[in-house]
């Protein structure tokens, strides 16, 4: 898993990545953004839980990916069956490239 995260982090604009269980527990992490792993794990779990409940009410399940954009960067939260793949990026990242690389990493994680 760490190798998949490390490869993902080589993508231009990505500042870190991690795999978080549905309960917010960090499974594997390779963050370089200066944010603590546990904090990101708890944040990811909270966001995913809220969005899943909203999607269920709208009958739009299953959740595939959530993108959070902030002034200091972006967070991509992607369901990969074994957990949630969290990717942090720079603010002006090429979102198409990041989504493609996340898709490739997600496929690798699902096949493990």
C-alpha positions in Angstrom: 0.0 0.0 0.0 2.8 2.4 0.9 4.3 1.9 -2.6 1.0 2.8 -4.2 0.7 6.0 -2.1 4.4 6.9 -2.8 3.8 6.5 -6.6 0.7 8.6 -6.4 2.6 11.4 -4.6 5.0 11.7 -7.5 2.2 13.3 -9.5 2.7 17.0 -10.0 0.7 19.0 -7.5 0.0 16.2 -5.1 1.3 16.9 -1.6 0.3 13.7 0.1 -2.0 10.7 0.2 -3.3 8.2 2.7 -5.8 5.3 3.1 -8.3 5.7 5.9 -10.8 3.1 7.2 -14.5 4.0 7.2 -14.1 4.6 10.9 -11.4 7.2 10.4 -8.5 5.0 11.5 -5.4 5.6 9.3 -4.4 2.4 7.5 -1.5 3.8 5.6 -0.2 7.3 5.1 2.4 9.2 3.1 1.5 12.9 3.8 4.0 15.6 3.2 1.6 18.5 3.8 2.5 19.0 7.4 -1.0 18.0 8.6 -1.2 15.2 11.2 -2.4 11.8 9.8 -5.1 11.4 12.6 -6.5 14.8 11.9 -6.9 14.1 8.2 -8.4 10.6 8.9 -11.0 12.0 11.2 -11.9 14.8 8.8 -12.2 12.3 5.9 -14.4 10.0 7.9 -16.7 12.9 9.0 -17.0 14.3 5.4 -17.7 10.9 3.9 -20.3 10.0 6.5 -22.2 13.3 5.9 -22.0 13.0 2.1 -23.2 9.4 2.2 -26.2 10.2 4.3 -27.1 13.1 2.0 -26.7 10.9 -1.1 -28.9 8.2 0.5 -31.6 10.8 1.0 -31.3 11.8 -2.6 -31.2 8.1 -3.8 -27.9 8.8 -5.5 -25.7 6.1 -4.0 -23.0 4.8 -4.0 -20.5 7.6 -3.3 -17.5 7.6 -5.5 -15.5 10.7 -4.8 -15.8 14.0 -2.9 -13.6 17.0 -3.7 -13.1 19.8 -1.2 -11.5 23.0 -2.4 -9.9 25.4 0.0 -7.6 28.4 -0.3 -4.5 26.3 0.7 -5.3 23.3 -1.4 -7.7 20.6 -2.4 -8.7 17.3 -0.8 -9.9 14.3 -2.9 -11.7 11.6 -1.0 -12.3 8.5 -3.0 -14.1 5.2 -2.0 -11.7 2.3 -2.7 -13.8 -0.5 -1.0 -11.1 -1.2 1.6 -11.4 2.4 2.8 -11.1 5.9 1.6 -8.2 7.2 -0.4 -7.4 10.7 0.7 -5.2 12.9 -1.6 -4.1 16.4 -0.7 -2.9 18.8 -3.4 -1.7 22.3 -4.1 -4.4 24.9 -4.8 -3.7 25.2 -8.5 -3.3 21.5 -9.3 -4.4 20.0 -12.6 -7.6 18.3 -11.4 -8.0 16.1 -14.5 -4.5 14.7 -14.0 -5.1 14.1 -10.3 -8.4 12.4 -10.9 -6.8 10.1 -13.5 -3.9 9.2 -11.1 -6.4 8.6 -8.2 -8.4 6.3 -10.5 -5.2 4.3 -11.3 -4.2 4.1 -7.6 -7.7 3.1 -6.6 -7.7 0.2 -9.1 -4.4 -1.0 -7.6 -5.7 -0.7 -4.0 -8.9 -2.6 -4.9 -6.8 -5.4 -6.5 -4.7 -5.9 -3.3 
